[in-house]
Amino acid sequence: MVLTAIETILISLLMSVIYVILGVAKSVGEDFEPIKAGATIVLGLIIGTVMYISGIPITEANVTEQLAIYCGLLYVLENIIKTIVRRLA
C-alpha cells in the first residue's frame, strides 16, 4: 500500500522532530534555540513534500528506510545552508 501525501509529510515531520530532539539531547548545558529547531522542522517538511512531489513512493514496507533517507537529506541540506549563511555573514 502506498501512503498518501499527508502520511508522507507526517513521516518527514516525525523524522525532523526526532532530529531536533536528538540535537537538544546532545547539547546538554546549551540554551535551546526554538528558531533553529523550527527551521529544522520546516526543512524536514520541505524534504517530505519534495520527495512526495518527485514521485518517490513511501510504502508501509519501507518507512524505516525513508526515515533514514530523510534524516540523511536533512543533515546534508542543513549543513549546506549553514555553510552558505556563515560564508555570507
N, C-alpha and C positions, 0 to 999 in steps of 0.2 A: 504494500500500500504506500503510495507516495503522499507525503504530507502537504498540507495547504500552505499558502503564503504566510498566513498568520502563525501557523505552527513553526514554519521555518524561521521566521523572525523572532519568535519566542525562544527558540533554541539558541539563536545568536545572542539574544538578551541574557539568557541564563548564563551562557559562556562568559559574556563580558562582566556580569555581576560576580561570578566566581573569580574571574581575573582580578577584579577590584578588591575583593575580599582577601585574596592571597597577597596582593600588593600591600594592603593595610596590615595584614598579619606579619609580614616580613619587615615592616617599617616600625618596629617597636620603639617607642620613645620619640618618634617624629609626629608632628601635627598632621591630622587628617585634612586633606585638601579636597573639599567637595567639588571644586571646579575641575580638577584633574580627573576625579572619579566620574563625574558627569560626562566629560569629554571622552573618556574610555568607553563608557556605556553607549554613547551616541555613535562612536566609531564602530562598535560591535554591531549595533543596529544597522548601520550603513553596510557593513560587510554582509550581514544576513540578507538584506534587501537586494544588494548587487548579485549575490550568489543565486538568489531565487530568480531574479530577472534574467540572469545569464543562462538559466535553464538547467542548472546543476541540481538534480533532484535529491531530496533527503528522504530516505525510506526508513521504516522502523528498524530495519536490519543494520543500517549504517549511521545511526545517530551518534554513537561514540566517536566514530571516525570523523564525522562532520564537526563535532565539538573540538576535536584536536586540530582539524584544519582551520577552523575559525579562530582558535586561540593562537595558532601559529601566524596566521594573517594579521591578527590584531597586534601581536608582538612586533612583527616586522614593520607594519604600517605606522604604528605608534612611534617606533624609534626613528623611522624616516622623517616623520613630521617633526619630532623633537630636534633632530639634527638640522633640518631646514630652518626651523624657528631660531635655534641657537646661533646659526651662521648669519642669519639676517639681523639679529639683535646686536 
